[in-house]
Amino acid sequence: MSEEGGATSRGIRTLPETIRTETIRTNTPVPEEPGMARSDDLKALALSCLDEMKAEETIAIDLAGKTSLADTMIIASGRSQRHVGSIADKFIQEMKNRGYGNARVEGMPACDWVLIDAGDVLVHIFRPEVRGFYNLEKMWGADRPVGLAAD
């Protein structure tokens, strides 16, 4: 497995971050938006749950500047349908316990691919065969071109 970004102590890979358009135009840092702390906390919670439940090949993709869907997309694999469902259940329960409310969830009956839309964070949990077929890392990863705003 080749690493496309930095590695952490838990083996979670983060694809390189994109440069935000505002930074390119003004050459100054973009101020932190209200709700960024919530987004970072939710991302940390998701990564913690995935690690605790022994999710495999977990990566986090920064979506800032690529889409308005979310700030972060996290992709992970479970070993079986039951494992995928258990990982998803754990994250959903922890979100409720910590006051983040209910997320929109798709794919729980079959558990081949479960999508958890927590607003600022999207979590995809796949069985390995399904993950390989859809290859979201390539679609949303670092090689995807980022458009620059015209001056």
PyMOL commands that set and color helices and strands:
alter all, ss='L'
color gray80, all
select helices_A, chain A and resi 21-26+36-52+81-97+128-134+136-140
alter helices_A, ss='H'
color red, helices_A
select strands_A, chain A and resi 6-7+13-14+56-62+72-77+104-106+113-117+121-126
alter strands_A, ss='S'
color yellow, strands_A
deselect
rebuild
show_as cartoon
